[in-house]
Amino acid sequence: MNATGRPIIAVTMGDAAGIGPEIAARALALGEISAICRPILVCSGAVMSGVINMLKSPVKLRPVSGAGDVRGLKGTIDIIDLHNLDPVDFTIGRVCQTCGRASMEYVAAAAEMAIKGEARAMVTTPINKEATVRAGYGDIGHLEYLARLTKTREYATMLVSDPLRVVHLTTHHSLKEACSLVTRERITARLKLIQESFGRWGITRPRIAVAALNPHGGEGGLFGREEIEQISPAIAVAVASGIDARGPLPADSVFIRTLGGEFDVVLAMYHDQGHIPIKVHNFEKSVSVALGLPFIRTSVDHGTAFDIAGRGIANHRSLVEAIKLAVNLTKGKLT
């Protein structure tokens, strides 16, 4: 198969005690993936061999020394084997410090490939935050680690389940803390980031719906004053700079309006406000996209699923969609 036009995409194995290795084995064996890119899996070869045997998959692992040796042939998974984990080191379905450390080493290696331009994008499978914290990583998740690694100051998570796109003002914070982070400065910066990111993907003036924090948009201050004191002033600043931001709009209707084609993206105020509509709309195909990083990074929109890990039943569709979106983004297209 001709490699011309097929970008190299670095994929991480994720936490070995979860479903990351399973979904990687299934997704990267598909012809629809090898047809559009040359994936390279950063992993433990020993763990992946065990998973492939468990799945009774005919796919073959092909160790490579670097991006220059990647072929991306159907039925073969090119791997960079970090030799940092063995199946005897952990129990599937249980939080493990060793797995946490190894999973972050895969992320670091894939990020290095993306930073150097050896890979056009990186795609991540799930890590377990408790495991990574036990391993000594203080970052809340993938994005926070990658932002620290690249010294990125303004970054955000966007969830995509076409035609619904949601960017989050806050993600991994308690609800109480998230409310305190709804400030005009943060909202203004996030709206600028959305404008810049969409511009790189060919949407020069995205229609941005800004969700309200409180029920019914606060009802003129009756249910809270964040809309009056923080959100509306931020929108006014953004509009004055040429950004097409509208709101604050009640969160119980803004997502259905977006699905109807009225907006290109919604800025949600906190984690569940944005995650719930995305996952209800189409959980299996939802994908996470990092905004602000100096390279393209997409991810599955689910966790390690310890409860089903090792049973060979994990759904790999989100990873397939994450890889497809990463390939599109390398071409400057969001869809």
Backbone hydrogen bonds, N-H to C=O, Kabsch-Sander energy under -0.5 kcal/mol:
donor,donor_aa,acceptor,acceptor_aa,energy
6,R,3,A,-2.3
9,I,38,R,-1.4
10,A,121,A,-2.5
11,V,9,I,-0.5
11,V,40,I,-2.8
12,T,123,V,-2.1
13,M,42,V,-1.7
15,D,126,P,-2.9
18,G,15,D,-1.8
19,I,304,T,-1.5
20,G,15,D,-0.6
23,I,19,I,-2.5
24,A,20,G,-2.2
25,A,21,P,-2.2
26,R,22,E,-2.0
27,A,23,I,-2.8
28,L,24,A,-2.4
29,A,26,R,-0.6
30,L,27,A,-1.5
33,I,30,L,-0.8
34,S,30,L,-1.9
35,A,31,G,-1.7
36,I,33,I,-1.3
37,C,33,I,-1.7
38,R,7,P,-2.9
40,I,9,I,-2.5
41,L,78,D,-2.7
42,V,11,V,-3.3
42,V,40,I,-0.6
43,C,41,L,-0.6
43,C,80,I,-2.3
45,G,43,C,-0.6
48,M,44,S,-2.4
49,S,45,G,-2.3
50,G,46,A,-1.8
51,V,47,V,-2.1
52,I,48,M,-2.5
53,N,49,S,-2.0
54,M,50,G,-2.2
55,L,51,V,-2.5
56,K,52,I,-0.6
56,K,53,N,-0.7
57,S,52,I,-2.2
60,K,75,G,-2.2
62,R,77,I,-2.9
64,V,79,I,-2.7
69,D,66,G,-1.6
70,V,67,A,-1.6
76,T,73,L,-1.9
77,I,60,K,-3.1
78,D,39,P,-0.5
78,D,76,T,-0.6
79,I,62,R,-2.1
80,I,41,L,-2.6
81,D,79,I,-0.7
82,L,43,C,-2.8
82,L,80,I,-0.7
89,D,86,D,-2.6
90,F,87,P,-0.9
93,G,17,A,-2.4
94,R,91,T,-1.6
100,G,96,C,-2.2
101,R,97,Q,-2.4
102,A,98,T,-2.4
103,S,99,C,-2.7
104,M,100,G,-1.5
105,E,101,R,-1.6
106,Y,102,A,-1.7
107,V,103,S,-1.5
108,A,104,M,-2.5
109,A,105,E,-2.1
110,A,106,Y,-2.4
111,A,107,V,-2.7
112,E,108,A,-2.1
113,M,109,A,-1.7
114,A,110,A,-2.0
115,I,111,A,-3.0
116,K,112,E,-2.3
117,G,113,M,-0.6
117,G,114,A,-0.7
118,E,113,M,-1.8
119,A,113,M,-1.6
120,R,8,I,-2.6
121,A,8,I,-0.8
122,M,296,I,-2.4
123,V,10,A,-3.0
124,T,298,T,-2.0
129,K,127,I,-0.6
132,T,128,N,-2.3
133,V,129,K,-2.2
134,R,130,E,-2.1
135,A,131,A,-1.4
136,G,133,V,-1.7
137,Y,132,T,-2.6
138,G,136,G,-0.6
145,Y,141,G,-2.0
146,L,142,H,-2.8
147,A,143,L,-2.6
148,R,144,E,-2.0
149,L,145,Y,-2.6
150,T,146,L,-2.0
151,K,147,A,-0.6
151,K,148,R,-0.6
152,T,147,A,-2.6
153,R,151,K,-0.5
155,Y,153,R,-0.6
156,A,291,L,-1.7
158,M,289,V,-2.7
159,L,166,V,-3.1
160,V,287,V,-3.2
161,S,164,L,-2.9
164,L,161,S,-2.1
166,V,159,L,-2.6
167,V,266,V,-3.0
168,H,157,T,-2.1
169,L,268,A,-2.5
173,H,171,T,-2.0
178,A,174,S,-3.0
179,C,175,L,-2.0
180,S,176,K,-1.2
181,L,177,E,-0.9
181,L,178,A,-0.8
182,V,179,C,-1.3
183,T,181,L,-1.6
187,I,183,T,-2.4
188,T,184,R,-2.5
189,A,185,E,-2.1
190,R,186,R,-2.2
191,L,187,I,-2.4
192,K,188,T,-1.9
193,L,189,A,-2.0
194,I,190,R,-2.3
195,Q,191,L,-2.2
196,E,192,K,-2.4
197,S,193,L,-2.6
198,F,194,I,-2.7
199,G,195,Q,-1.7
200,R,196,E,-1.4
201,W,197,S,-0.7
201,W,198,F,-0.6
202,G,199,G,-1.3
203,I,198,F,-2.6
204,T,202,G,-0.8
208,I,206,P,-0.9
208,I,244,D,-2.9
209,A,207,R,-0.6
209,A,265,V,-2.8
210,V,208,I,-0.5
210,V,246,R,-3.1
211,A,209,A,-0.6
211,A,267,L,-2.4
212,A,249,L,-2.9
217,G,214,N,-1.6
218,G,215,P,-2.1
219,E,216,H,-1.3
222,L,218,G,-0.5
222,L,219,E,-1.5
223,F,218,G,-2.8
224,G,221,G,-0.6
229,E,225,R,-3.0
230,Q,226,E,-2.4
231,I,226,E,-2.4
232,S,227,E,-2.4
234,A,230,Q,-1.5
235,I,231,I,-2.3
236,A,232,S,-2.2
237,V,233,P,-1.9
238,A,234,A,-2.2
239,V,235,I,-2.8
240,A,236,A,-2.1
241,S,237,V,-1.0
241,S,238,A,-0.7
242,G,239,V,-1.7
243,I,238,A,-2.3
245,A,243,I,-1.7
246,R,208,I,-2.7
249,L,210,V,-2.8
253,S,250,P,-1.7
254,V,250,P,-1.7
255,F,251,A,-0.5
257,R,253,S,-1.7
258,T,254,V,-1.6
259,L,255,F,-2.3
260,G,256,I,-1.2
261,G,258,T,-1.8
262,E,257,R,-2.1
264,D,207,R,-2.3
265,V,207,R,-1.6
266,V,165,R,-2.1
267,L,209,A,-3.1
268,A,167,V,-3.1
268,A,266,V,-0.8
274,G,270,Y,-1.3
274,G,271,H,-0.9
275,H,271,H,-2.7
276,I,272,D,-1.9
278,I,274,G,-1.2
279,K,275,H,-2.5
280,V,276,I,-2.4
281,H,277,P,-2.2
282,N,278,I,-2.1
283,F,279,K,-1.0
285,K,282,N,-0.6
286,S,282,N,-0.5
286,S,283,F,-1.1
287,V,160,V,-2.4
288,S,299,S,-2.8
289,V,158,M,-3.3
290,A,297,R,-2.4
291,L,156,A,-3.1
296,I,120,R,-0.6
298,T,122,M,-1.9
299,S,288,S,-2.2
300,V,124,T,-1.8
301,D,286,S,-0.9
308,I,305,A,-1.7
309,A,305,A,-1.0
311,R,308,I,-1.5
320,V,316,H,-1.9
321,E,317,R,-2.6
322,A,318,S,-2.3
323,I,319,L,-2.3
324,K,320,V,-2.4
325,L,321,E,-2.6
326,A,322,A,-2.1
327,V,323,I,-2.3
328,N,324,K,-2.3
329,L,325,L,-2.6
330,T,326,A,-1.7
331,K,327,V,-0.7
331,K,328,N,-1.1
332,G,329,L,-1.7
333,K,328,N,-2.4
334,L,201,W,-0.7
